[in-house]
């Protein structure tokens, strides 16, 4: 199974018809308090970046939707200072990457972007939202799978190994505060392309 097929399977993309049946974009707001817990209980600070991953559709209407998302983020950025950029990675996935030193602004911006896709009828194209944290040389992420309607922790070590002990610790501390994926088979690793990079780079 290739990387693309593995990602599709792990994020629960079995059919377009039920792709968003479990997801609720309001789940993203759970990260607002999770940031505080990550810092107070685990010593992890926000990495000041978050990202939204989606797959595209070759249509004018979808392109207009993406333009609308960018317009919303631009308008919000004028008030909050949240910066964003968009790019397509080597596997063909599209990313909206947000930067802000206020975690609340990151959560709100990701929610606005996701909600616009859903309102425009493209919720099935949403794959995942990623929120980054750092502690010394360690980087960890909480990943929200729109296809599963749940979060899971990801603690990469380089570009091909993960710290599962740390992931289980994150799960134990945040369980109940976040809706966490209970099937560890869906804790799919979104590897960064460089040891010190983010998965969205």
DAFEN-V201903 format. One record per helix or strand of 3 or more residues. SS is the DSSP state (hx for helix, st for strand). FROM is the first residue (numbers start at 1). TO is the last residue. If there is no record, write none. Layout:
BEGIN
ss: (SS;SS)
from: (FROM;FROM)
to: (TO;TO)
END
This chain:
BEGIN
ss: (hx;hx;hx;st;hx;st;st;hx;hx;st;st;st;hx;hx)
from: (3;16;25;45;60;83;94;103;123;126;138;150;164;184)
to: (10;18;42;54;80;88;99;119;125;135;145;154;174;186)
END
